[in-house]
Amino acid sequence: MNRFKSILLGGLLAAVSIAALSQNANAAEFKSEQDHFNRDSVAFNNNRVQREHQIREQRARELRERQAREQRARELRERQARERHTHFHR
């Protein structure tokens, strides 16, 4: 009977050890996948931030160019108005 109990206990201990090792392996694999996912997420977020930054820079550049064109057009109209005014009063 003692031999049977020790075999049963040994088997139970082996099963528990295997289950613990398997659980650790699964946890390590999950952590590895999670780390990989996190790295991908960080890379994706960095790309998105960089893309948004480029878009903001492009829009700011377009705004500055439009404002410069409008300023030149305004200056041209003012100069033409002054010239018409001086020609008219001669």
Secondary structure, DSSP 8 states (H G I E B T S, - for coil): -HHHHHHHHHHHHHHHHHHHHHHHHHHHHHHHHHHHHHHHHHHHHHHHHHHHHHHHHHHHHHHHHHHHHHHHHHHHHHHHHHHHHHHHT-
